Amino acid sequence: MRYLDLTLETPQQNLACDEALLDLCEDDGEREILRCWEPREHFVVLGYSSARAADVDLAACRRQGIPVLRRCSGGGTVLQGPGCLNFSLILQLTRSQPLGTIAGATRFVLTRHKEALEALLGSTVDLQGFSDLALKALKCSGNAQRRKRRCVLMHGTFLLDLDVALMERLLPVPSRQPPYRKNRSHAAFLTNLHLISEAVKAQLQQIWGATRVLAPIPRERIEELVRTRYATEAWNAKF
């Protein structure tokens, strides 16, 4: 598996990079990639079909100059920013039978990530809800996926030291939530892991066997996706 530790300059470029890497693997037919990145600024990210007006306090985001963007995968709306460690994992659907379904792929990936976190924390981590990892019923990682004919993109966030109080001001409690949330506020539902990002990255590289550096990077495709999709109001405000 190829490895890419790359945080691009803008949130739009970072979102576009995941889709560009998925396209690269889909076209290649054999390549698999693990990417890690850490946002430098705060921004809100909607799931592909999330309703912007319902999921975000748009006025609060405007006041604080925080962009509201949309990703190519499903799942709910999240706040990204410093203190988040993101992974993007592109796997070939022929790799393992469990990848054939959304639920199977989620369990396949999160079971490995659960074991990686447990090795670092010395504590039990649970698979919860639709696609979460939780520490003592507190969410510490959210995940989503995008599927194509030959490949699946599974990407998500490990909360290391995110400003959860800022999330409280920008995002209402979602109407669609896993049962274990029990309508808790963000502050009562989320927990930071307080791990060093380099340690988590090393564990991810180890469990996925991501030993070879990805080169070249599909920069032209990334910029094309930014220009035609991720930096456009037509994409970000489509629902």
LUMTI-620635 format. One record per residue: residue number from 1; x, y, z of N, C-alpha, C in turn; residue in one letter. Coordinates in steps of 0.02 Angstrom, whole numbers. Layout:
<nodes>
[node NUM; [X; Y; Z]; [X; Y; Z]; [X; Y; Z]; "a"];
...
</nodes>
This chain:
<nodes>
[node 1; [42; -60; 0]; [0; 0; 0]; [44; 62; 0]; "m"];
[node 2; [22; 114; -37]; [58; 177; -40]; [37; 222; 19]; "r"];
[node 3; [83; 265; 41]; [69; 310; 96]; [81; 382; 75]; "y"];
[node 4; [36; 426; 97]; [41; 497; 82]; [25; 537; 145]; "l"];
[node 5; [74; 573; 171]; [63; 618; 227]; [64; 688; 197]; "d"];
[node 6; [4; 715; 182]; [0; 777; 143]; [-59; 818; 166]; "l"];
[node 7; [-45; 877; 192]; [-97; 927; 205]; [-87; 984; 156]; "t"];
[node 8; [-137; 995; 115]; [-133; 1048; 65]; [-153; 1115; 95]; "l"];
[node 9; [-146; 1167; 57]; [-152; 1235; 84]; [-222; 1253; 105]; "e"];
[node 10; [-273; 1232; 67]; [-341; 1254; 82]; [-386; 1194; 99]; "t"];
[node 11; [-441; 1206; 136]; [-488; 1152; 149]; [-516; 1121; 84]; "p"];
[node 12; [-529; 1164; 35]; [-556; 1139; -29]; [-508; 1090; -62]; "q"];
[node 13; [-444; 1107; -61]; [-394; 1062; -91]; [-390; 996; -53]; "q"];
[node 14; [-395; 999; 13]; [-391; 938; 52]; [-451; 892; 39]; "n"];
[node 15; [-510; 920; 32]; [-568; 879; 15]; [-562; 851; -56]; "l"];
[node 16; [-539; 892; -102]; [-531; 870; -171]; [-478; 815; -177]; "a"];
[node 17; [-427; 818; -134]; [-374; 768; -137]; [-400; 698; -126]; "c"];
[node 18; [-447; 690; -79]; [-475; 623; -66]; [-509; 595; -128]; "d"];
[node 19; [-548; 637; -162]; [-583; 612; -222]; [-533; 599; -278]; "e"];
[node 20; [-482; 640; -284]; [-432; 629; -336]; [-395; 564; -325]; "a"];
[node 21; [-380; 548; -262]; [-346; 485; -247]; [-391; 425; -261]; "l"];
[node 22; [-456; 433; -246]; [-503; 379; -262]; [-506; 368; -337]; "l"];
[node 23; [-508; 421; -376]; [-509; 415; -449]; [-445; 381; -474]; "d"];
[node 24; [-389; 399; -443]; [-325; 370; -463]; [-325; 294; -454]; "l"];
[node 25; [-350; 272; -396]; [-351; 200; -382]; [-403; 164; -426]; "c"];
[node 26; [-459; 197; -438]; [-511; 168; -480]; [-484; 157; -551]; "e"];
[node 27; [-448; 205; -576]; [-421; 200; -644]; [-363; 150; -648]; "d"];
[node 28; [-323; 148; -595]; [-265; 104; -594]; [-284; 30; -588]; "d"];
[node 29; [-335; 17; -547]; [-360; -51; -541]; [-325; -95; -490]; "g"];
[node 30; [-266; -73; -465]; [-229; -113; -417]; [-204; -72; -358]; "e"];
[node 31; [-197; -8; -366]; [-166; 34; -315]; [-211; 42; -254]; "r"];
[node 32; [-181; 44; -195]; [-215; 61; -132]; [-174; 114; -96]; "e"];
[node 33; [-208; 159; -61]; [-175; 217; -32]; [-200; 231; 39]; "i"];
[node 34; [-155; 249; 83]; [-172; 279; 148]; [-143; 350; 148]; "l"];
[node 35; [-188; 398; 159]; [-167; 468; 166]; [-183; 492; 236]; "r"];
[node 36; [-140; 533; 265]; [-154; 568; 328]; [-145; 642; 317]; "c"];
[node 37; [-188; 682; 349]; [-182; 755; 345]; [-213; 788; 406]; "w"];
[node 38; [-189; 849; 421]; [-210; 885; 481]; [-228; 957; 461]; "e"];
[node 39; [-292; 975; 466]; [-312; 1042; 445]; [-280; 1097; 487]; "p"];
[node 40; [-266; 1152; 454]; [-234; 1209; 487]; [-284; 1262; 508]; "r"];
[node 41; [-345; 1258; 483]; [-397; 1307; 499]; [-463; 1272; 509]; "e"];
[node 42; [-510; 1306; 542]; [-576; 1276; 553]; [-620; 1284; 491]; "h"];
[node 43; [-659; 1232; 477]; [-710; 1235; 425]; [-761; 1180; 439]; "f"];
[node 44; [-821; 1191; 416]; [-876; 1143; 425]; [-880; 1101; 361]; "v"];
[node 45; [-891; 1036; 369]; [-897; 991; 311]; [-963; 953; 315]; "v"];
[node 46; [-1004; 962; 264]; [-1067; 926; 257]; [-1055; 859; 224]; "l"];
[node 47; [-1095; 809; 243]; [-1097; 747; 203]; [-1128; 761; 136]; "g"];
[node 48; [-1118; 715; 89]; [-1140; 726; 20]; [-1212; 750; 15]; "y"];
[node 49; [-1257; 720; 53]; [-1329; 737; 47]; [-1355; 775; 107]; "s"];
[node 50; [-1311; 802; 149]; [-1333; 839; 208]; [-1367; 905; 188]; "s"];
[node 51; [-1418; 925; 226]; [-1454; 987; 214]; [-1419; 1043; 251]; "a"];
[node 52; [-1391; 1090; 215]; [-1349; 1142; 246]; [-1387; 1184; 297]; "r"];
[node 53; [-1447; 1206; 279]; [-1484; 1251; 324]; [-1504; 1216; 389]; "a"];
[node 54; [-1515; 1151; 386]; [-1536; 1114; 446]; [-1477; 1094; 489]; "a"];
[node 55; [-1420; 1083; 459]; [-1363; 1054; 495]; [-1314; 1105; 523]; "d"];
[node 56; [-1318; 1167; 501]; [-1267; 1216; 517]; [-1300; 1282; 537]; "v"];
[node 57; [-1271; 1316; 586]; [-1290; 1385; 602]; [-1251; 1429; 554]; "d"];
[node 58; [-1281; 1443; 496]; [-1246; 1479; 443]; [-1227; 1549; 465]; "l"];
[node 59; [-1270; 1582; 503]; [-1255; 1650; 526]; [-1193; 1650; 571]; "a"];
[node 60; [-1188; 1601; 616]; [-1130; 1597; 660]; [-1067; 1584; 620]; "a"];
[node 61; [-1071; 1541; 569]; [-1012; 1528; 527]; [-991; 1591; 490]; "c"];
[node 62; [-1039; 1628; 464]; [-1022; 1690; 429]; [-988; 1740; 475]; "r"];
[node 63; [-1015; 1747; 536]; [-986; 1795; 584]; [-913; 1777; 600]; "r"];
[node 64; [-898; 1714; 602]; [-830; 1692; 620]; [-786; 1677; 560]; "q"];
[node 65; [-814; 1688; 500]; [-774; 1677; 440]; [-756; 1605; 428]; "g"];
[node 66; [-800; 1559; 448]; [-786; 1487; 441]; [-824; 1460; 380]; "i"];
[node 67; [-789; 1434; 330]; [-822; 1409; 270]; [-862; 1346; 285]; "p"];
[node 68; [-916; 1338; 246]; [-958; 1278; 250]; [-951; 1242; 183]; "v"];
[node 69; [-921; 1183; 183]; [-904; 1147; 123]; [-940; 1079; 123]; "l"];
[node 70; [-933; 1043; 68]; [-967; 978; 60]; [-917; 927; 34]; "r"];
[node 71; [-919; 866; 62]; [-873; 814; 39]; [-909; 767; -9]; "r"];
[node 72; [-872; 719; -36]; [-901; 674; -86]; [-932; 612; -55]; "c"];
[node 73; [-924; 602; 11]; [-949; 542; 44]; [-1011; 558; 85]; "s"];
[node 74; [-1042; 505; 111]; [-1102; 513; 152]; [-1085; 534; 222]; "g"];
[node 75; [-1132; 519; 269]; [-1120; 536; 338]; [-1145; 605; 356]; "g"];
[node 76; [-1132; 624; 419]; [-1159; 685; 446]; [-1111; 744; 440]; "g"];
[node 77; [-1133; 800; 468]; [-1096; 863; 465]; [-1048; 867; 523]; "t"];
[node 78; [-987; 890; 509]; [-934; 892; 561]; [-898; 959; 558]; "v"];
[node 79; [-864; 974; 612]; [-817; 1030; 614]; [-746; 1002; 607]; "l"];
[node 80; [-709; 1029; 560]; [-639; 1012; 552]; [-596; 1069; 575]; "q"];
[node 81; [-535; 1054; 597]; [-490; 1107; 617]; [-429; 1080; 652]; "g"];
[node 82; [-387; 1125; 678]; [-329; 1103; 717]; [-351; 1057; 774]; "p"];
[node 83; [-314; 1004; 784]; [-333; 954; 834]; [-368; 894; 804]; "g"];
[node 84; [-380; 895; 738]; [-408; 837; 702]; [-351; 804; 663]; "c"];
[node 85; [-349; 738; 666]; [-306; 700; 621]; [-352; 660; 575]; "l"];
[node 86; [-346; 674; 511]; [-388; 641; 461]; [-350; 586; 425]; "n"];
[node 87; [-385; 532; 410]; [-357; 480; 368]; [-403; 471; 307]; "f"];
[node 88; [-373; 451; 253]; [-410; 433; 192]; [-381; 367; 168]; "s"];
[node 89; [-423; 317; 163]; [-401; 249; 146]; [-439; 226; 85]; "l"];
[node 90; [-402; 212; 31]; [-434; 186; -30]; [-413; 113; -37]; "i"];
[node 91; [-464; 70; -39]; [-453; -2; -43]; [-486; -30; -106]; "l"];
[node 92; [-456; -81; -134]; [-486; -117; -190]; [-542; -162; -164]; "q"];
[node 93; [-598; -161; -196]; [-655; -200; -173]; [-643; -276; -178]; "l"];
[node 94; [-593; -296; -216]; [-576; -367; -220]; [-531; -390; -163]; "t"];
[node 95; [-509; -343; -121]; [-461; -360; -67]; [-491; -410; -18]; "r"];
[node 96; [-554; -398; 2]; [-584; -438; 55]; [-659; -439; 46]; "s"];
[node 97; [-691; -495; 57]; [-763; -502; 49]; [-803; -451; 89]; "q"];
[node 98; [-783; -434; 152]; [-823; -386; 190]; [-829; -318; 157]; "p"];
[node 99; [-783; -301; 111]; [-787; -236; 79]; [-845; -230; 30]; "l"];
[node 100; [-878; -285; 17]; [-932; -286; -32]; [-994; -247; -12]; "g"];
[node 101; [-1002; -232; 52]; [-1059; -193; 75]; [-1035; -133; 115]; "t"];
[node 102; [-1078; -83; 122]; [-1061; -23; 161]; [-1046; -42; 233]; "i"];
[node 103; [-1091; -82; 263]; [-1081; -102; 333]; [-1019; -145; 341]; "a"];
[node 104; [-1007; -190; 294]; [-948; -233; 298]; [-883; -195; 293]; "g"];
[node 105; [-881; -147; 247]; [-821; -107; 239]; [-808; -64; 301]; "a"];
[node 106; [-861; -37; 329]; [-854; 3; 390]; [-826; -38; 446]; "t"];
[node 107; [-853; -97; 457]; [-829; -140; 511]; [-757; -163; 498]; "r"];
[node 108; [-742; -179; 436]; [-674; -202; 419]; [-622; -150; 436]; "f"];
[node 109; [-635; -87; 418]; [-586; -34; 431]; [-585; -14; 504]; "v"];
[node 110; [-644; -5; 534]; [-646; 20; 603]; [-621; -31; 653]; "l"];
[node 111; [-628; -95; 639]; [-600; -145; 684]; [-524; -138; 689]; "t"];
[node 112; [-492; -124; 633]; [-419; -114; 634]; [-402; -49; 670]; "r"];
[node 113; [-441; 3; 660]; [-427; 67; 692]; [-440; 63; 767]; "h"];
[node 114; [-490; 25; 786]; [-503; 12; 857]; [-441; -19; 889]; "k"];
[node 115; [-413; -69; 857]; [-354; -103; 885]; [-294; -56; 887]; "e"];
[node 116; [-287; -12; 838]; [-232; 36; 837]; [-238; 85; 895]; "a"];
[node 117; [-298; 110; 907]; [-307; 157; 963]; [-298; 122; 1030]; "l"];
[node 118; [-323; 62; 1036]; [-315; 26; 1100]; [-242; 15; 1117]; "e"];
[node 119; [-200; 3; 1066]; [-129; -6; 1078]; [-96; 58; 1105]; "a"];
[node 120; [-121; 115; 1082]; [-94; 179; 1104]; [-122; 202; 1171]; "l"];
[node 121; [-186; 188; 1183]; [-219; 213; 1242]; [-215; 166; 1302]; "l"];
[node 122; [-209; 102; 1289]; [-213; 53; 1343]; [-283; 49; 1371]; "g"];
[node 123; [-334; 68; 1331]; [-404; 67; 1352]; [-446; 37; 1297]; "s"];
[node 124; [-504; 12; 1315]; [-550; -18; 1267]; [-583; 36; 1225]; "t"];
[node 125; [-584; 25; 1160]; [-619; 69; 1113]; [-674; 28; 1081]; "v"];
[node 126; [-734; 58; 1073]; [-792; 21; 1048]; [-813; 48; 980]; "d"];
[node 127; [-839; 2; 938]; [-874; 22; 878]; [-945; 39; 898]; "l"];
[node 128; [-967; 99; 880]; [-1032; 123; 900]; [-1068; 155; 841]; "q"];
[node 129; [-1135; 156; 847]; [-1176; 192; 799]; [-1168; 168; 728]; "g"];
[node 130; [-1172; 215; 681]; [-1167; 198; 610]; [-1095; 186; 589]; "f"];
[node 131; [-1049; 229; 613]; [-979; 222; 591]; [-932; 260; 638]; "s"];
[node 132; [-943; 252; 703]; [-904; 288; 753]; [-858; 241; 791]; "d"];
[node 133; [-805; 269; 819]; [-766; 238; 872]; [-777; 280; 935]; "l"];
[node 134; [-784; 245; 992]; [-801; 280; 1053]; [-759; 254; 1111]; "a"];
[node 135; [-744; 299; 1156]; [-707; 284; 1217]; [-753; 298; 1276]; "l"];
[node 136; [-775; 244; 1310]; [-823; 250; 1365]; [-886; 288; 1343]; "k"];
[node 137; [-913; 268; 1286]; [-975; 295; 1257]; [-967; 368; 1235]; "a"];
[node 138; [-906; 392; 1228]; [-893; 459; 1202]; [-859; 452; 1134]; "l"];
[node 139; [-887; 484; 1084]; [-861; 478; 1016]; [-792; 509; 1009]; "k"];
[node 140; [-746; 472; 981]; [-678; 498; 969]; [-658; 494; 895]; "c"];
[node 141; [-700; 462; 854]; [-685; 457; 783]; [-749; 447; 744]; "s"];
[node 142; [-759; 489; 692]; [-815; 481; 646]; [-789; 465; 577]; "g"];
[node 143; [-828; 426; 539]; [-804; 400; 475]; [-860; 398; 423]; "n"];
[node 144; [-840; 398; 360]; [-888; 395; 305]; [-855; 362; 245]; "a"];
[node 145; [-895; 345; 194]; [-865; 312; 136]; [-898; 333; 71]; "q"];
[node 146; [-861; 324; 18]; [-884; 335; -51]; [-863; 273; -90]; "r"];
[node 147; [-910; 244; -126]; [-897; 182; -161]; [-901; 193; -237]; "r"];
[node 148; [-854; 162; -272]; [-856; 160; -345]; [-857; 87; -367]; "k"];
[node 149; [-847; 75; -431]; [-854; 7; -456]; [-799; -39; -429]; "r"];
[node 150; [-737; -15; -427]; [-681; -58; -408]; [-650; -39; -340]; "r"];
[node 151; [-665; 20; -315]; [-631; 44; -254]; [-681; 75; -206]; "c"];
[node 152; [-661; 78; -143]; [-699; 113; -92]; [-651; 161; -57]; "v"];
[node 153; [-676; 222; -46]; [-642; 271; -5]; [-674; 271; 64]; "l"];
[node 154; [-635; 256; 115]; [-657; 261; 184]; [-614; 316; 215]; "m"];
[node 155; [-647; 369; 238]; [-608; 422; 270]; [-643; 445; 333]; "h"];
[node 156; [-603; 473; 378]; [-630; 493; 442]; [-581; 534; 482]; "g"];
[node 157; [-600; 549; 544]; [-562; 594; 587]; [-551; 563; 655]; "t"];
[node 158; [-491; 570; 680]; [-477; 555; 750]; [-474; 622; 787]; "f"];
[node 159; [-515; 629; 839]; [-515; 691; 878]; [-457; 688; 928]; "l"];
[node 160; [-407; 728; 916]; [-349; 729; 960]; [-353; 788; 1010]; "l"];
[node 161; [-370; 846; 984]; [-376; 905; 1028]; [-418; 959; 994]; "d"];
[node 162; [-476; 941; 969]; [-521; 988; 934]; [-555; 1034; 983]; "l"];
[node 163; [-569; 1096; 961]; [-606; 1144; 1001]; [-680; 1126; 998]; "d"];
[node 164; [-702; 1084; 1044]; [-772; 1061; 1044]; [-820; 1118; 1061]; "v"];
[node 165; [-797; 1166; 1100]; [-840; 1223; 1117]; [-858; 1263; 1054]; "a"];
[node 166; [-813; 1267; 1007]; [-828; 1300; 944]; [-881; 1262; 905]; "l"];
[node 167; [-877; 1196; 906]; [-928; 1155; 873]; [-997; 1169; 903]; "m"];
[node 168; [-1000; 1178; 968]; [-1064; 1193; 1001]; [-1095; 1256; 973]; "e"];
[node 169; [-1054; 1305; 954]; [-1079; 1369; 930]; [-1099; 1367; 856]; "r"];
[node 170; [-1073; 1318; 819]; [-1083; 1317; 747]; [-1133; 1264; 723]; "l"];
[node 171; [-1137; 1208; 759]; [-1177; 1151; 736]; [-1230; 1133; 787]; "l"];
[node 172; [-1295; 1132; 768]; [-1346; 1107; 814]; [-1339; 1032; 823]; "p"];
[node 173; [-1369; 1006; 875]; [-1371; 933; 884]; [-1409; 904; 825]; "v"];
[node 174; [-1381; 855; 791]; [-1415; 829; 730]; [-1479; 792; 746]; "p"];
[node 175; [-1527; 797; 701]; [-1590; 761; 710]; [-1580; 686; 698]; "s"];
[node 176; [-1536; 668; 652]; [-1520; 598; 640]; [-1458; 581; 680]; "r"];
[node 177; [-1464; 536; 727]; [-1408; 521; 770]; [-1411; 448; 792]; "q"];
[node 178; [-1354; 418; 807]; [-1353; 348; 829]; [-1385; 343; 898]; "p"];
[node 179; [-1415; 286; 914]; [-1448; 279; 979]; [-1404; 294; 1039]; "p"];
[node 180; [-1339; 276; 1034]; [-1296; 286; 1093]; [-1283; 360; 1108]; "y"];
[node 181; [-1299; 405; 1061]; [-1290; 476; 1075]; [-1339; 502; 1128]; "r"];
[node 182; [-1402; 477; 1125]; [-1453; 494; 1174]; [-1465; 569; 1179]; "k"];
[node 183; [-1462; 602; 1120]; [-1476; 673; 1113]; [-1429; 717; 1154]; "n"];
[node 184; [-1370; 692; 1168]; [-1321; 732; 1205]; [-1293; 789; 1163]; "r"];
[node 185; [-1275; 844; 1195]; [-1241; 899; 1162]; [-1173; 875; 1136]; "s"];
[node 186; [-1144; 915; 1092]; [-1077; 897; 1066]; [-1027; 890; 1123]; "h"];
[node 187; [-1030; 937; 1171]; [-982; 936; 1226]; [-990; 874; 1270]; "a"];
[node 188; [-1051; 849; 1276]; [-1064; 790; 1318]; [-1056; 725; 1279]; "a"];
[node 189; [-1048; 729; 1214]; [-1047; 669; 1171]; [-978; 654; 1144]; "f"];
[node 190; [-935; 705; 1136]; [-870; 697; 1104]; [-814; 697; 1156]; "l"];
[node 191; [-759; 664; 1138]; [-700; 667; 1181]; [-638; 670; 1137]; "t"];
[node 192; [-589; 710; 1159]; [-524; 711; 1127]; [-479; 657; 1155]; "n"];
[node 193; [-438; 628; 1113]; [-394; 574; 1132]; [-328; 597; 1163]; "l"];
[node 194; [-309; 659; 1148]; [-247; 688; 1175]; [-186; 644; 1159]; "h"];
[node 195; [-187; 617; 1098]; [-130; 578; 1074]; [-88; 621; 1027]; "l"];
[node 196; [-25; 604; 1020]; [19; 638; 972]; [3; 612; 902]; "i"];
[node 197; [-8; 657; 856]; [-29; 636; 789]; [21; 588; 756]; "s"];
[node 198; [85; 600; 767]; [136; 557; 735]; [130; 485; 760]; "e"];
[node 199; [110; 476; 823]; [102; 408; 849]; [43; 373; 816]; "a"];
[node 200; [-12; 410; 806]; [-70; 380; 773]; [-53; 364; 700]; "v"];
[node 201; [-20; 409; 666]; [0; 397; 597]; [42; 333; 591]; "k"];
[node 202; [89; 326; 637]; [133; 267; 635]; [93; 203; 644]; "a"];
[node 203; [44; 205; 689]; [2; 145; 699]; [-39; 130; 636]; "q"];
[node 204; [-65; 181; 604]; [-104; 170; 543]; [-60; 141; 487]; "l"];
[node 205; [-1; 168; 480]; [45; 140; 430]; [60; 67; 443]; "q"];
[node 206; [68; 51; 506]; [84; -18; 524]; [27; -66; 510]; "q"];
[node 207; [-34; -48; 531]; [-89; -95; 524]; [-110; -104; 451]; "i"];
[node 208; [-98; -53; 409]; [-117; -59; 339]; [-58; -77; 294]; "w"];
[node 209; [2; -83; 323]; [59; -100; 282]; [75; -48; 230]; "g"];
[node 210; [65; 16; 248]; [76; 71; 202]; [149; 92; 206]; "a"];
[node 211; [191; 60; 167]; [263; 67; 173]; [294; 106; 116]; "t"];
[node 212; [259; 113; 60]; [289; 146; 2]; [257; 215; -7]; "r"];
[node 213; [299; 264; -18]; [275; 333; -26]; [240; 340; -94]; "v"];
[node 214; [182; 374; -94]; [146; 386; -156]; [179; 440; -197]; "l"];
[node 215; [192; 425; -260]; [219; 474; -306]; [203; 450; -377]; "a"];
[node 216; [186; 495; -423]; [173; 566; -410]; [104; 578; -380]; "p"];
[node 217; [92; 638; -356]; [28; 658; -328]; [-15; 688; -384]; "i"];
[node 218; [-79; 670; -389]; [-121; 694; -445]; [-143; 767; -435]; "p"];
[node 219; [-96; 813; -438]; [-110; 883; -422]; [-156; 916; -473]; "r"];
[node 220; [-150; 898; -536]; [-193; 928; -587]; [-266; 908; -575]; "e"];
[node 221; [-278; 846; -557]; [-346; 823; -543]; [-373; 857; -481]; "r"];
[node 222; [-331; 867; -430]; [-352; 901; -370]; [-375; 971; -386]; "i"];
[node 223; [-336; 1008; -425]; [-354; 1077; -442]; [-416; 1080; -486]; "e"];
[node 224; [-424; 1031; -530]; [-484; 1028; -571]; [-546; 1019; -528]; "e"];
[node 225; [-542; 975; -478]; [-599; 963; -433]; [-613; 1024; -389]; "l"];
[node 226; [-562; 1059; -368]; [-573; 1121; -330]; [-610; 1171; -373]; "v"];
[node 227; [-587; 1180; -433]; [-615; 1231; -478]; [-687; 1215; -499]; "r"];
[node 228; [-701; 1152; -511]; [-767; 1134; -538]; [-816; 1112; -484]; "t"];
[node 229; [-792; 1099; -422]; [-837; 1071; -372]; [-826; 1102; -303]; "r"];
[node 230; [-770; 1089; -271]; [-763; 1103; -200]; [-760; 1177; -182]; "y"];
[node 231; [-743; 1219; -230]; [-742; 1291; -218]; [-804; 1326; -246]; "a"];
[node 232; [-854; 1288; -266]; [-913; 1318; -298]; [-974; 1317; -251]; "t"];
[node 233; [-1014; 1368; -256]; [-1076; 1371; -218]; [-1125; 1318; -243]; "e"];
[node 234; [-1123; 1302; -307]; [-1168; 1252; -335]; [-1159; 1184; -300]; "a"];
[node 235; [-1096; 1168; -283]; [-1083; 1105; -248]; [-1097; 1110; -174]; "w"];
[node 236; [-1069; 1161; -142]; [-1073; 1167; -70]; [-1143; 1181; -43]; "n"];
[node 237; [-1185; 1214; -85]; [-1253; 1232; -63]; [-1306; 1192; -101]; "a"];
[node 238; [-1287; 1133; -127]; [-1333; 1096; -171]; [-1394; 1070; -133]; "k"];
[node 239; [-1389; 1058; -67]; [-1446; 1036; -27]; [-1453; 1082; 33]; "f"];
</nodes>
